[in-house]
Amino acid sequence: MVDVDVVVVGAGPTGLALAAELGLAGVSCQVLERRREQPNLTRAFAVHARTLELLDARGSADALVARGIRVARVAPTPGSTLDLSVLPSRYPMLLVVPQSGTELLLEERARELGASIRRGYEVVGLTQDSDTVRLDVVGPEGPSTVTARYVVGADGAHSAVRRLTGVEFVGTQYATHIMLADVRLARATSETLFGATTTDGLVLLVPFGDGWFRAIAWDRRREQVPLSEPVTLTEIRDSFQQIAGDDFGMRELRWQTRFLSERRQAESYRKGRVFLAGDAAHVHSPVGGQGMNTGIQDAMNLGWKLAASIQGWAPPGLLDSYHQERHPVGERVLKLTDGAYQLVMSRSRAGAAIRRLAIRTMLHLPPARRRIAGLLSGIDIRYPRPRGSHPWTGRRMPDLTGDDGHRLYETLRAGQFVVVDTSGSADDLDRPEHVRLLRCPPQADLPATLLVRPDGYVAWASTQPHPTDLSAAIRDWCGPVLARTG
């Protein structure tokens, strides 16, 4: 007997996004969070275009955009600017919003869909067999056990689930401390996102739109300060004066922390019936604001696959594809953020100048500019495709409007597969209940017919579709037809 289909350990953005995905699919889910209170955290603040697209596919993006500040241009390195407004997306921006705001939206969604979120519960033991996972838990009522079909560790860089399953967390630790503080300013900066760098380190200011700013400092002069020592207003002001030449009249520090950033990745995202996602699977430098985005995208990839397996229509190997698809993405993010960290934290003035010149030169070349924007925003993420399959297989599916006036990403809000048909070949198609149909006008840059996964990536495509080929693709991905839908 199992108590619940899936236990998600960790109620951060990744765990809450996954709980919402499972609830949408009708899968019972329990979230266990060690912290007793919901924290008012603002550590992660950047939401990129691809994450917004995925939230749009669940009806949540516009509400989050309304809470944040849109940033159309970012500076990959001082003296260079990347225009995000050219991204081929409904959300051509970087959205600045406190992590607490993102978590609140995701938690509301998860609870609406039936997920149980229990705070003050720490996982202290884990055993699994071929059918179930048993967790030993200590909570407000004392010790207890929970048995589930699957468990997902979304419990952060120091994941108990990862440790208890024996998965190695491979990588290194950066030497320079990162100081974070939320402050008010007497003098506003001239840029929405302000940054400055010298051989002493890097400082950034990020607005939250309510009069508070996130002050971030990598200051080499502070490398020996114990991590347990609180960051003071005097200390953060001194770092900005030294590196940026101005502290902008910082005052009223309301929150602060000091930590060492790491570059690590789990060797495997799956071990039996246990999965890892978010910071439990990968941690890296916060340069580029990739962490929370990668974690939410992990959740969107894994959620429908777990649901398919529990409901009995998953094709063979579907759960293994989570590691196969997301581990390379995590590895790429580590390389991207490590390269950015090395660039901005270079101790060599000459070396840093050469690298900055190279980036400014690339940003003047349209193909390179598009590539950098795609990497930063997540728009260019694609998954491996089987040999012989259509080139669109594994790619992010762009949004488009159907004949009925509904957008594709609105149609995806049921969390189901969608057949996008521009040729009329799917008009008489028999399909399972969890496959929808969106008829569209012909698109010059798209195949005639595509099968789009619940996470917005292409499962199958054909330029000259035959109804039997499409039926076979649906059967391979979604199981046999159990009911006729209109």
C-alpha positions in Angstrom: 0.0 0.0 0.0 1.1 3.5 -0.8 0.1 6.7 1.0 0.5 8.9 -2.0 1.6 8.6 -5.6 4.5 11.1 -5.4 6.3 12.7 -2.5 8.2 15.9 -3.4 10.8 16.9 -0.9 11.3 20.6 -0.9 8.8 23.5 -1.3 11.0 25.9 -3.3 10.1 26.9 -6.8 11.1 23.6 -8.3 9.1 21.5 -5.8 6.1 23.7 -6.0 6.1 23.7 -9.8 6.3 19.9 -9.9 3.5 19.6 -7.3 1.3 21.8 -9.6 2.2 19.6 -12.6 1.2 16.4 -10.8 -2.0 17.9 -9.5 -2.9 19.1 -13.0 -2.6 15.5 -14.2 -4.7 14.1 -11.3 -1.8 12.5 -9.5 -1.8 12.6 -5.7 1.2 14.5 -4.4 2.5 15.4 -1.0 5.2 18.1 -0.5 7.4 17.8 2.5 9.3 21.0 3.5 11.8 21.1 6.4 11.2 24.8 7.1 8.3 25.4 9.4 7.4 28.9 8.0 7.1 30.0 4.4 10.2 32.3 4.1 10.1 35.7 2.5 13.1 34.9 0.3 14.3 37.1 -2.5 17.5 35.2 -3.4 16.4 34.3 -6.9 14.9 37.2 -8.8 15.4 36.5 -12.6 12.7 34.8 -14.6 13.8 34.2 -18.2 11.7 34.0 -21.4 11.5 30.2 -21.7 10.4 29.8 -18.1 7.7 32.5 -18.7 6.6 30.5 -21.8 6.2 27.4 -19.7 4.3 29.2 -17.0 2.1 30.6 -19.8 1.4 27.0 -20.8 -0.2 26.6 -17.4 -1.9 30.0 -17.3 0.4 31.6 -14.7 2.8 33.8 -16.6 0.8 37.0 -17.0 0.0 37.1 -13.3 3.7 36.8 -12.5 4.6 39.5 -15.1 2.2 41.8 -13.4 4.2 41.4 -10.2 7.6 42.1 -11.6 9.8 44.5 -13.6 10.4 43.9 -17.3 14.0 44.3 -18.4 14.5 44.4 -22.1 18.3 44.8 -22.1 21.0 43.2 -20.1 24.8 43.6 -20.0 26.6 40.3 -20.3 29.8 42.2 -19.5 30.4 45.9 -18.7 30.3 48.0 -21.9 28.2 45.6 -23.9 24.4 45.3 -24.2 22.2 42.4 -25.2 18.7 43.4 -26.5 16.2 40.7 -25.3 13.3 42.4 -27.1 14.3 40.6 -30.3 13.6 37.2 -28.8 11.0 35.2 -30.8 8.8 34.8 -27.8 5.6 36.3 -26.3 7.9 37.2 -23.4 11.0 38.9 -24.9 12.4 40.0 -21.6 14.0 39.2 -18.3 11.5 39.5 -15.5 12.7 40.8 -12.2 10.5 39.5 -9.4 11.4 38.4 -5.8 11.6 34.6 -5.4 9.0 34.9 -2.7 6.5 36.2 -5.3 7.2 33.3 -7.6 6.9 30.8 -4.8 3.6 32.3 -3.7 2.1 32.0 -7.2 3.4 28.4 -7.6 2.1 27.4 -4.2 -1.3 28.8 -4.8 -1.5 26.9 -8.0 -0.3 23.6 -6.4 -2.8 23.9 -3.6 -5.7 24.7 -6.0 -4.8 21.5 -7.9 -4.9 19.3 -4.8 -1.3 19.1 -3.7 -0.7 18.7 0.1 2.1 20.9 1.4 3.4 20.0 4.8 5.9 22.3 6.5 8.2 21.3 9.4 8.9 17.8 8.1 12.5 16.6 7.7 13.4 13.4 5.7 15.9 11.4 7.7 15.7 8.0 6.0 14.9 6.5 2.6 14.5 3.0 1.3 13.1 1.7 -1.9 12.2 -1.5 -3.7 10.9 -2.2 -7.2 7.4 -0.8 -6.4 7.6 1.9 -3.7 9.8 4.3 -1.8 9.5 4.6 2.0 10.6 7.8 3.7 11.3 8.2 7.4 10.2 11.6 8.4 10.5 13.7 11.6 7.7 16.3 11.9 5.9 18.4 14.5 4.1 15.2 15.7 7.3 13.2 15.9 8.7 10.4 13.7 6.5 8.9 11.0 6.8 7.1 7.6 5.4 7.9 4.2 5.3 5.4 1.4 5.0 6.6 -2.3 5.3 5.2 -5.8 8.0 7.8 -6.5 10.0 10.4 -4.6 11.5 13.6 -6.0 14.3 15.4 -4.2 13.9 19.1 -4.8 15.4 20.0 -1.5 18.3 22.2 -2.5 22.1 22.0 -2.7 22.4 20.1 0.5 19.7 17.6 -0.5 18.9 14.9 2.0 17.3 12.9 -0.7 20.5 13.0 -2.8 22.6 12.0 0.2 20.3 9.2 1.2 20.2 7.7 -2.3 24.0 7.9 -2.5 24.2 10.0 -5.7 27.5 11.8 -6.1 27.5 15.6 -6.4 30.5 16.3 -8.5 32.2 19.7 -8.9 34.0 22.5 -7.1 33.5 25.4 -4.8 34.3 29.0 -5.7 36.7 30.9 -3.5 35.0 34.3 -3.3 32.0 34.8 -1.0 28.8 36.3 -2.3 27.1 38.9 -0.2 23.4 39.5 -0.7 21.4 42.3 1.0 18.1 44.0 0.4 18.5 47.7 0.9 16.8 51.0 0.1 18.7 53.7 -1.9 18.8 57.5 -1.4 19.9 57.9 -5.1 18.5 55.7 -7.9 20.9 54.2 -10.4 20.7 55.3 -14.1 20.2 51.7 -15.2 17.4 49.3 -14.3 20.0 46.6 -13.6 23.3 48.2 -12.5 26.6 46.4 -12.5 30.3 47.2 -12.1 33.4 45.1 -12.0 37.1 45.6 -11.2 39.9 43.2 -10.2 38.5 43.5 -6.7 35.2 41.8 -7.7 31.7 42.5 -9.0 28.7 44.4 -7.6 25.1 44.4 -8.9 21.9 46.3 -8.0 18.5 44.8 -8.9 15.2 46.7 -8.3 12.2 44.9 -6.9 9.8 47.7 -7.7 8.7 48.5 -4.2 11.5 50.8 -3.2 13.8 47.9 -2.2 16.9 46.8 -4.2 18.9 43.6 -4.1 22.6 44.5 -3.6 25.0 41.7 -4.7 28.7 41.8 -4.1 31.6 39.4 -4.9 34.4 41.2 -3.0 37.8 39.5 -3.0 38.8 41.6 0.0 36.2 39.8 2.1 37.1 36.2 1.2 38.3 35.3 4.7 35.2 36.5 6.5 33.4 33.5 8.1 30.2 32.6 6.4 28.4 32.7 9.7 29.2 36.4 10.1 26.2 38.6 9.2 26.6 41.0 6.3 26.4 44.6 7.6 25.1 47.7 5.9 28.6 49.2 6.3 30.2 46.2 4.7 28.0 46.2 1.6 28.3 49.9 1.2 32.1 49.6 1.4 32.1 47.0 -1.4 30.0 49.2 -3.7 32.2 52.2 -3.0 35.4 50.2 -3.7 34.1 48.5 -6.9 31.5 50.8 -8.3 32.7 54.1 -6.8 29.2 54.8 -5.3 27.0 53.2 -2.7 23.9 55.2 -3.9 23.1 56.1 -0.3 22.3 52.6 0.8 20.1 52.4 4.0 17.6 50.2 5.8 19.0 46.7 5.3 16.1 44.3 5.8 17.6 41.0 4.8 21.2 39.7 4.2 23.2 36.5 3.7 26.7 35.4 2.9 27.4 32.2 1.0 30.0 30.4 -1.1 28.8 29.5 -4.6 29.5 26.1 -6.0 29.7 24.4 -9.4 28.3 20.9 -8.9 26.0 18.5 -10.6 24.5 15.2 -9.6 26.0 12.2 -11.5 22.5 10.9 -12.2 19.1 12.6 -11.9 17.5 9.2 -11.3 18.1 6.3 -9.0 15.4 3.7 -9.1 12.2 5.4 -8.2 13.9 8.5 -6.8 14.6 11.6 -8.9 16.5 14.8 -8.3 15.5 18.3 -9.6 16.5 21.9 -9.2 19.4 22.7 -6.9 19.4 19.1 -5.6 20.6 18.2 -9.1 22.7 21.2 -10.1 24.2 24.3 -8.5 26.3 27.0 -10.1 27.3 30.6 -10.0 24.3 32.9 -9.8 25.8 35.0 -12.7 23.1 35.0 -15.4 20.2 34.1 -13.1 19.8 30.5 -14.3 19.2 28.5 -11.2 15.5 28.9 -10.5 14.7 28.8 -14.2 16.5 25.6 -14.7 14.8 24.1 -11.7 11.3 25.0 -12.9 12.1 23.6 -16.3 13.2 20.4 -14.6 9.8 20.2 -13.0 8.0 20.8 -16.2 10.0 18.0 -17.9 9.5 15.5 -15.1 5.9 16.1 -14.1 4.0 14.8 -17.1 6.4 11.8 -17.3 5.7 10.7 -13.8 2.0 11.1 -14.4 2.1 9.1 -17.6 3.9 6.3 -15.7 1.5 6.3 -12.8 -1.5 6.3 -15.1 -0.1 3.5 -17.2 0.3 5.1 -20.7 4.0 6.0 -20.6 6.1 4.5 -23.5 9.1 2.4 -22.5 12.0 4.4 -21.2 10.0 7.6 -20.7 11.2 8.1 -17.1 14.8 7.5 -18.1 14.5 10.3 -20.6 14.3 12.8 -17.7 18.0 12.3 -17.0 18.8 12.0 -20.7 17.2 15.3 -21.5 17.8 17.4 -18.4 21.3 16.4 -17.4 22.9 17.8 -20.6 20.9 21.0 -20.0 22.2 21.3 -16.5 25.8 20.6 -17.7 25.4 23.4 -20.3 24.1 25.8 -17.6 27.1 25.0 -15.4 29.5 25.8 -18.3 27.7 29.0 -19.2 27.6 30.3 -15.7 31.2 29.3 -14.9 32.4 31.1 -18.0 30.5 34.2 -17.0 31.9 34.0 -13.5 35.5 33.6 -14.8 34.9 36.6 -17.1 33.6 39.0 -14.4 35.9 37.8 -11.7 39.2 37.7 -13.6 42.2 38.8 -11.6 44.0 39.8 -14.8 43.1 43.2 -16.2 44.5 42.4 -19.6 42.8 39.0 -19.8 39.4 40.5 -18.7 39.8 43.3 -21.2 40.4 40.8 -24.1 37.4 38.7 -23.2 35.1 41.7 -22.9 36.3 43.0 -26.2 35.5 39.6 -27.7 32.0 39.6 -26.3 31.3 43.2 -27.5 32.5 42.1 -31.0 30.2 39.0 -31.0 27.2 41.1 -29.9 27.6 43.2 -33.1 27.2 40.0 -35.2 23.5 39.1 -35.5 24.0 35.2 -35.5 26.2 35.4 -32.4 23.8 37.9 -30.7 20.8 35.6 -31.3 22.8 32.6 -30.0 23.8 34.4 -26.8 20.2 35.6 -26.2 18.9 32.1 -26.8 21.4 30.6 -24.3 20.6 33.2 -21.6 16.8 33.0 -22.1 16.5 29.3 -22.5 14.8 29.7 -25.8 17.5 27.6 -27.6 17.1 24.6 -25.3 16.4 21.4 -27.3 16.5 17.8 -26.5 18.2 14.9 -28.3 16.2 13.5 -31.2 16.3 9.9 -32.5 18.2 9.2 -35.6 16.1 9.6 -38.7 13.5 11.7 -37.0 12.4 15.1 -38.3 14.8 18.0 -37.4 12.0 19.6 -35.4 11.9 16.7 -33.0 13.1 17.8 -29.5 12.9 21.5 -30.3 11.0 24.1 -28.3 7.6 24.7 -30.0 6.9 28.4 -30.6 3.5 29.7 -29.9 0.9 30.1 -32.7 -2.8 30.8 -33.0 -5.3 28.2 -34.1 -8.3 28.5 -36.4 -10.5 28.7 -33.3 -8.6 31.8 -32.1 -6.8 30.0 -29.2 -3.1 30.0 -28.9 -1.1 26.8 -28.7 0.2 27.7 -25.2 -3.4 28.2 -24.1 -4.3 24.7 -25.4 -1.4 23.3 -23.5 -2.9 24.5 -20.2 -4.6 21.2 -19.7 -1.2 19.6 -19.4 -1.8 17.3 -22.4 -0.3 16.5 -25.7 -1.4 18.7 -28.6 -1.5 17.8 -32.3 -0.8 21.0 -34.3 -2.2 20.4 -37.8 -1.8 22.9 -40.6 -2.6 20.4 -43.4 -6.0 18.9 -42.5 -4.5 15.4 -42.2 -5.7 15.1 -38.6 -9.3 16.0 -39.2 -10.6 12.4 -38.8 -7.9 11.3 -36.3 -8.8 8.9 -33.4 -6.8 10.0 -30.4 -6.6 9.3 -26.7 -8.4 11.6 -24.3 -5.1 13.2 -23.2 -4.3 14.4 -26.8 -5.8 17.6 -28.1 -6.0 18.9 -31.6 -5.2 22.5 -32.7 -5.9 23.2 -36.4 -3.9 26.1 -37.7 -3.3 27.9 -41.0 -0.1 26.8 -42.9 3.1 28.1 -41.3 6.0 28.7 -43.7 8.7 27.9 -41.1 7.0 24.9 -39.5 6.3 21.3 -40.5 2.8 20.5 -41.6 1.9 18.5 -38.6 3.5 18.2 -35.1 2.8 16.4 -31.9 3.7 18.7 -29.0 4.5 17.4 -25.6 2.8 18.8 -22.4 6.1 20.7 -21.7 6.0 22.5 -25.0 8.6 20.5 -26.9 8.1 18.6 -30.1 7.7 14.9 -29.8 7.1 14.2 -33.5 6.8 16.2 -36.7 6.3 15.6 -40.4 6.5 17.9 -43.4 4.3 15.5 -45.5 2.2 13.8 -43.0 0.2 10.6 -43.5 -2.6 9.8 -41.1 -1.2 6.4 -40.3 2.2 8.0 -39.4 0.6 10.5 -37.0 -1.5 7.7 -35.5 1.6 5.7 -34.9 3.4 8.6 -33.3 0.5 9.2 -31.0 0.3 5.5 -30.1 4.1 5.4 -29.4 4.0 8.5 -27.2 0.5 8.4 -25.6 -0.7 4.9 -25.6 -3.7 3.3 -27.4 -7.0 5.1 -28.1 -9.3 4.4 -25.2 -12.0 6.8 -26.1 -13.1 8.9 -29.1 -12.8 12.7 -28.5 -14.3 15.5 -30.6 
